[in-house]
């Protein structure tokens, strides 16, 4: 593949270290704040809204249907061209294309979350559905703007660490609606709980106001046709439609086996004999910290070895970690093995996520960052949907050991595409 317009040459360790401190103090700090802000609306929907509906007497069937409100996160590429084409203009303030959309969507997310506490799920379930749909739509739109901003802020050599920090801050955001807000709900009315949760959008808003609009190589789209058609035309014509199909296939396949292996992890642990306390204390605690460590270490390592070699090395570790699940299925309920194997699996997932998101970012053209980034990340989310739909059926037919061997086999096709997608000797 040819180099992207935003690509910087690979740096040696000697060349990286002189600017390391400034890099950490500026760009990485921005990624921390914006990553946290990006994760808050989704985890509010996944954790806080679910708990709120259940405690207010909504039945489980209706709560299950609320999973459909996450639809915008899968289809955000549909309206991403509009955010590439148009620049928000606020009275007396010209923030620029990326910062403008970031600020507008952040304000709308905060308003939508805060408003939830003023309605009653038992009496106004359709109003709740409408508001949560708005949270999802504004949250997905915020992701479009933040992903584009981050891509344009960081050179390719910085994508690994910057995206790893973003993903980890995204995960940390789950502690607000998934922990703090639930604790507050035992002592305060839901109105206050949702207002407090919405207030955690403020750090991201402040960061958006104080940072500068990133420099972009090339003019933004001049009209809607150019905004909608050109991102796809540029991607296909860059190296031909065969390479474009290889890239899309790789994005779909690279983490397919890993996603399938982890989608039923809690059910797997229960089936082989672990109790809920062991799962909560050992698996979930270890997984959280191991995932964060994997993301940070992976990002730092990518600065030295490059994205291509990161995809190779971390991909092999990802396959080994899936084989660890198969071994645990034979070994049985050993708490030590649970902590070690699941910790290694989530650590490897953190590594591969850092490399994978950095690869997606470096594959976008800065002129059409929002549209292409949204398209690629939407495609990358499809395997999780397929895994959720099919994994239970496969396990019931094969058993856990055979299932994890299938997951291991499904990890190989993506690796086989690496010689074409990201050759070991490439400097990307």
PyMOL commands that set and color helices and strands:
alter all, ss='L'
color gray80, all
select helices_A, chain A and resi 13-17+20-25+27-55+60-74+77-85+97-116+125-153+156-172+174-185+190-199+202-210+224-239+241-253+256-262+265-271+276-305+307-331+335-363+366-398+400-416+418-421
alter helices_A, ss='H'
color red, helices_A
deselect
rebuild
show_as cartoon
